[in-house]
Amino acid sequence: MTLPVRDALAALIVQDENRTGYSRDKFKHWTDADKDGCNTRAEVLLEEAVTEPTIGPGCTLTGGSWYSPYDDQHFDSAKKLDVDHLVPLAEAWDSGASAWTPKQRELYANDLDDKRALIAVSAKSNRSKADQDPSTWLPPYAGYWCTYLTNWVADKTRYQLTIDPKEQTALAEGLARCPDQPITVTLAH
């Protein structure tokens, strides 16, 4: 489906979140779905490399360079990067993933089919974000805010996740300052 991002935001269900029963372990992540020796984290790093790294034994990445849009910084080592779940695992749980099967949560945690779901960013920016939503955290680099908010709505739409009232307000206020660009989303399940 393709629709303007503000229409997609308006279509999301608003309800309070519930963290009851959450554990990061309920999302099996960094799997090697295609059995090529590189897990999801490495696949994202390979896909997003500005300069291609060398792949060593065990999919060890050396050389290469990356750009972290969260803080507008360049990096020359994969070890300085985290791969961020744009909508954090805990946030997904709070917003509906608690009702999913373990397999659905695994697919969410390793989603390589939508380039917006996982993103290589500086470890510092990812750790400052932790499990926050846009009502309490935005990337340090303001030049990326519109993309971040648009991608957040696309990811929530893809997985039919809910948003809480504060998140809705933050998204609506943020997107009001951004182009109402169309997003194309393939529903995950």
C-alpha positions in Angstrom: 0.0 0.0 0.0 1.1 3.6 -0.7 -0.2 6.6 1.1 1.0 9.9 2.5 2.8 9.5 5.8 0.3 11.7 7.7 -2.6 9.5 6.5 -0.6 6.5 7.6 -0.1 8.1 11.0 -3.8 8.8 11.2 -4.6 5.2 10.4 -2.5 3.8 13.3 -4.5 2.7 16.4 -3.9 4.8 19.5 -3.8 3.0 22.8 -1.8 2.8 26.0 1.2 0.5 25.9 1.8 -2.4 28.2 5.3 -3.8 28.9 4.1 -6.7 31.0 6.0 -9.9 30.3 8.6 -8.2 28.1 12.0 -9.8 27.7 14.5 -9.1 24.9 15.0 -12.9 24.8 11.5 -13.2 23.4 12.8 -11.8 20.1 15.3 -14.2 18.6 17.6 -11.8 16.8 20.8 -11.7 14.7 19.9 -15.0 13.0 21.5 -16.2 9.7 18.2 -16.7 7.8 19.9 -17.4 4.4 22.6 -19.6 5.9 25.5 -17.7 4.2 27.5 -17.4 7.4 26.6 -13.7 8.1 23.9 -12.9 10.7 21.3 -10.2 10.3 23.6 -7.6 12.0 26.4 -8.3 9.5 23.9 -8.3 6.6 22.8 -4.8 7.5 26.4 -3.6 7.9 27.2 -5.0 4.4 24.1 -3.5 2.8 24.7 0.0 4.3 28.5 0.2 3.9 29.7 3.3 2.1 32.9 1.6 1.3 32.6 -2.2 1.1 34.4 -4.1 3.9 36.4 -7.3 3.5 34.5 -10.4 4.8 36.7 -12.7 6.8 36.1 -16.0 8.5 32.9 -16.1 10.5 31.7 -13.0 8.6 34.2 -10.8 10.4 34.1 -7.4 8.7 37.3 -5.5 8.3 38.0 -2.2 6.4 35.0 -0.5 5.0 33.2 2.7 6.0 29.7 3.6 7.2 27.6 6.7 7.7 25.5 7.1 10.8 22.5 9.3 9.9 21.4 9.6 13.6 24.4 11.8 14.4 25.8 12.7 11.0 29.1 10.9 11.5 31.3 8.6 9.4 32.9 5.5 10.8 35.7 3.2 9.5 35.1 0.3 11.8 32.0 -2.0 12.0 32.8 -2.4 15.7 31.9 1.3 16.3 28.4 0.7 15.0 25.2 -0.9 16.4 22.4 -2.1 14.2 19.3 -0.4 15.6 15.8 -1.8 15.4 14.2 1.5 14.3 11.1 0.6 16.5 12.9 -1.0 19.4 12.0 -4.5 20.5 10.5 -3.3 23.8 8.5 -0.7 22.0 7.2 -3.3 19.5 6.3 -5.5 22.5 4.4 -2.7 24.1 2.6 -1.9 20.9 1.3 -5.4 20.0 4.2 -7.8 19.5 3.4 -9.3 22.9 0.5 -11.1 21.1 2.7 -12.4 18.3 4.1 -15.9 17.9 7.8 -16.4 18.7 8.4 -16.9 14.9 6.7 -13.5 14.1 8.9 -11.8 16.7 12.0 -13.5 15.2 11.0 -12.2 11.8 10.5 -8.7 13.2 13.9 -8.7 14.9 15.6 -9.8 11.7 13.6 -7.9 9.1 15.9 -7.5 6.0 12.9 -7.1 3.7 12.2 -3.5 4.6 15.3 -1.3 4.7 13.7 1.0 7.2 13.4 -1.6 9.9 17.1 -2.0 10.8 19.7 0.6 10.5 23.5 0.8 11.2 24.2 3.8 13.5 26.8 4.8 15.9 26.8 2.8 19.1 26.6 6.0 21.1 23.4 7.2 19.4 21.8 3.8 19.5 22.5 3.4 23.2 21.2 6.9 24.0 18.0 5.9 22.3 17.6 2.6 24.1 13.9 1.6 23.9 12.5 5.1 23.6 9.9 6.3 21.1 9.8 9.7 19.4 8.0 11.3 22.3 11.2 11.1 24.4 14.0 10.6 21.8 15.0 11.9 18.4 18.3 11.5 16.6 20.9 14.0 17.7 21.2 15.2 14.1 18.1 17.3 13.4 18.6 17.0 9.6 17.5 13.3 9.9 14.3 13.9 11.9 11.8 13.9 9.0 13.3 10.6 7.7 13.3 9.1 11.1 9.7 10.0 11.9 8.5 8.9 8.4 10.3 5.6 8.7 8.9 5.1 12.3 5.3 5.4 10.9 6.1 3.1 8.0 7.5 0.5 10.4 4.6 0.7 12.8 2.3 0.4 9.8 4.1 -2.6 8.3 3.7 -4.5 11.6 0.3 -3.1 12.4 1.6 -1.9 15.8 -0.2 0.7 17.9 1.0 4.0 19.1 0.4 5.6 22.5 -1.1 9.1 22.9 2.3 10.8 23.6 3.9 9.0 20.7 1.0 10.1 18.4 1.4 13.8 19.5 5.2 13.7 19.0 4.8 12.1 15.5 2.0 14.5 14.4 3.9 17.6 15.6 7.2 16.4 14.1 5.7 15.4 10.8 3.8 18.7 10.5 7.3 20.2 9.9 8.1 17.6 7.2 7.0 16.9 3.7 3.8 14.8 3.6 5.6 12.3 1.5 4.1 9.0 0.3 5.3 5.8 2.0 5.0 2.4 0.5 4.5 -0.4 3.0 4.1 -4.1 2.6 2.3 -5.6 5.6 4.5 -8.1 7.4 1.6 -10.5 8.4 
